[in-house]
Amino acid sequence: MIDPIEALGPATVLIVDDDAASAAEVAEALRALGHEPMFANGWMEAVRAFDERVDLVLMDAVMPEVDGFKLTRMLRDSARSYTPILFLTALGDAAAKEQGMLAGADDFLTKPPDPVELRVRLTAMLRIRRLTQYLESERSSYERLAHVDELTGLPNRRRYDERMHSELALARRSGRPVTLLLVDIDHFKDVNDSLGHQVGDEVLGFMGELLDASTRRGDWPFRFGGEEFAIIARNTTAKQASVLGERIRGAFEARSGETAAGLRTCSVGIASFEPADTPEALFARADARLYAAKQAGRNRVVWEDE
């Protein structure tokens, strides 16, 4: 395994300097070290150029309109990830350095920079940059594992609980409808008992793919648990959601024969948010209608009480 701290590789370095000759000299030194320079001759260009491609910023402290100290604060406020900022300046007094550090700078280089010192400082800062990227990637992977059902690729029950609370809070503030659909695969236990859990897992994975493909932008499909799935549909009434429910039911019945289990069916229960609802109350109504669909013969959608 490659050490993420050691595997630095070429870096993209944003040079912020209104002195074109000075910027060109620094760029030449960066290329000699194997790095790729970008240029910004003022604060507006720097803000536009500063994105996830930039691994490090070399910035002149003294610039017209917005100096390096103010610009550093601006870049720090807009950054999505840690990006080292080194001041490249002729200012050598302690007060200037302190001001730069308080603004968010990581280090200082005297202008023009000594090639050896430039390489040493860049290497140190890029090690921190790469380690930060590695740790952020690891954290993202762990967060995904905590919120995604591994079998279907859909968000899991934990993510459902978080999303439902936020969607109901939004519905209370905005007055817009939000609807819950519960989808349950009919006679799923028979699949596991007669054909084995591997085939059962195939059916669950198929349903996950179908829900992901069938739902609209703004809808949230989840694997709730077992053979039960949930969809939170924004800006949608129960009657409107019944159209989505029928589309899912029909597609599953028509295409489930592609699995080793053969043709299967599903039932759908639907309930819309009411002002007094808790997440539990909304779920209970949708679940009661799902039960009604099962009692009425399965392979159907129930969106209102009989």
N, C-alpha and C positions, 0 to 999 in steps of 0.2 A: 504493500500500500504506500502510495506517495504521501509524504508529509505535506499537509496543506500549507504549512508555514514556510517550508523550504521551496516549494514549487511556485516561485514567484513569477517567472516568465516575463514577457514584455508588458509594460504598463502604459496606459493612456494618461498623459499628464497635461493638465490644462494650465497654460502660462497666461497669467493676467498681468499685463504691463502695457502702459501707454507709450513706452519707448520701444519703437520697432527694432532698432539696432540691438538693444539689450535683450529683447525677446528672442531675436534670431540667434544670438550668441548662446543663450541658454538652450534653445532648441537643438543647436548643433551638438552641444554637450550631452543632451538627452539621447539623441540618435546614436551617439558613440557608445552609450551604455545599453543600447538595444531597446530603448523606449520610444513611444510614438507621441510627439507633441501636438497639442491643439492650441489655438491662439484666441485671445480676447483682449482687445486694446482698451476696454473700459468696462464699467460695471454692468451696463445693459447687455453687452455681448457675453459677459461672464455668466450672468443669470440664465440667458438662453442656452448657453453651451453646457451648463452644469447639469448632468443627468447621470444615469446609472453606468454609462460608459466610462466616466472619469474615475480613475483610480487615485489620483493625487492632484492637488492644486499647488502651483508655485505662484505666489502673488506679491506684486510690488505693494509696499505699504503706502507710498505717496502717489496718489492719482487725483486728477481733477474731479469735481462734483461729489463723487462718493469715494472716500479713501478705502484702503485695504481693511481697516478695522471695521467700518460699517458693512462693507461687502462680506466680510467673513461672517458676521452675524446673520446677514441675509441668506448666505449659502447654508449655514448651519440650520436655520429655521426651515429651509425647503428640502433638506436632505432626507432621503428615505433610508439611507444606510450611512455608516461612518465612512467618511472620506477624509484622509489627512490633508491639512492645509499648512504649507510652509511659507513663511514670509521671506521674500527675497528682497533685501533692502539695504540701503546704505546707512540707515539709522542704526546707530550702535549703542545708544544710551539705554540704561536700565529701565527708565520710565517707558520708553517706546516698546521695549520687549514685554514689560508687564501689561501695558495696554493691549498689545497683541494677544497675549495669552488669555486675558480676561475676555477678549472678543471671541475666542475659540480657536486661535492658531495653535498648532502643535509644536512648531519649532521655528528657528530662524536660521537663515543663511546670509552671509555678508555678500553684497553685490560688488563686483562680479564674483560668482562662487568659485572656490577652488575645486577642480575636477574630482580629487580624492574625497574631499569633504562632501561634495554633492552626491557621489556614489554611496558613501557611508550613510548619510542622512536619508536618502531615498530608500535604500535597502531596509533600514530600520522601520521607516514609516510604512513601506509596502508589506513588510512582514505583519504588521498590525492590521493593515487593510485586509490581507488574505485570510488571516486568522478570524477576523470579524465576519467576513463573508462565509467562511466555513461554519462557524458557530451559528450564524443566522440560517444557513441551509439546514443544519442539523435540527435546529429548533422548529423550522417549518415542517420538516419530516415528522418530528414527534407530534406536532400539533395536528398534522393530517391524520396520523395513526389514531389520535384520540378522538377525531371527529368524523372519520370516514369508515363505512362498513367495508371490510376487506373483500368480502365475497362479491358484492354487487357494485362497488365503487360509488355508491350513493352516500350522502351524509347519514350519520347514524342517529340513534335515539338521543344521545347527549346533544347533538347539534340541533335536533328537532326541538328539544326543550328550550334551548337558547333562542332559536328563531321564533318559536311560537310566542314567547313572552314579548319579544320586540315587535312582532307584527301586531299583536293585540294592543300594545301601547300606541302604536302608530294609528291603528283603526279608531281607537278612542279619541285621539287628538284630531284626526282628519275627517272622521265620519264616513270614510270610504269602506266598502265591504271587504271582508276577507273570509275565505271559506276553506274548510278542512275536508279533504276526501280521504277515506280509509279504504284501502284495496287489500283484499284477502284472497289468496289462491284457494279455490274450492278443493276439498278432499286431499289436501296436501299430505296429510299423515299417511294416506294410502300409498303415495309415491315412495316415501321413505321406507315404509314397511314392506312393500312388494318389490321395489326396484333398487332400493338402497340409497344411502345418503349422498353418494356421489351424483346420482341422477337427480336427487332432490336439490342438490346444490346447483346443478346445471339449470334447473327450472327457475330457481331464485335469481341466478345470474341473468337469465333471459328476461325475467320480469324487470330487473334493474335497468337493463339496456333499453327495454321498451319504454319504461317511464321516463328515462333520461331523454329519449328521442321524441316522445309524445307530448311532453309538457312544454309550455310556452315560456318565453323569456319573462322573468319575474315570478314564475311558479317555482316552488321548492319541493322536489321529491325526496323522500327519505325511506330508508329501510327501518321500520319501527321496531321490528323484532319478529323472529320466527318467519312465518309466511305472510306477515302483515306489513303493508307499506302505507305511507302517508304522503299526501301532497297538500302543501299550503298554497292556495291560489289567491293572489292579491287582486284587488279591484274586481272581484268576481262574486256574483250572487250564487245561491244554491242552485237556482234554475240554470244559470249559465254554466256552472260547474258540472251539471248533469250531462251537458254535451261533451265535456272533456272526459267524464267518467264513462260514457257510452263509447267514446272513441278508444279508450284504453281497454275496456271490456271486449269490444269487438276485435281489436287488433290482437289481443292476447289469445282469444279463442281461435282466430284465423291462423295465427303463426306459431302457436305453442307446439304444433306437430313437428316443428323443426328440432325439438329436443327429443332425447331418448325416451321421455315419459309419454310421448304422443300428445294428442289434443287434450288440453286442459281448459278449465274456465276459471273465472274469478268473479267475486262479488264486490260491490262498492257501496259504501254508506257516506252520505254527505250532510254537513251542517254548516250554516253560516254564523258568523259572530253576531252576538247580541250585546248591547251595552253593559249588561250586568255580568257577562261571561268571565269566568276564569278559564285558563287553559284546560283545566280538568273538566269544567262544565261543557265546554265546546267539544272536547273529545268524547265525553259521555253521550252527547246527542248523536254525533257521527257514528259512534260505536253501536248505539241502539238501532240506528237505521241499517248499519251493516248486518246486525243480527236479524233484522226484519227481512233483508234481502236473502239471507241464508234460509230463514224459515219459509220464505215464499217459493223456494225451489232452487236458489242459487243462480249464478250466471245472470245477474241483473243489477241495476243501479237504483237505489232508493235515496231520494233527496228531500222528501217531505213525509210527514207522518200520515199514515192511512186514516 
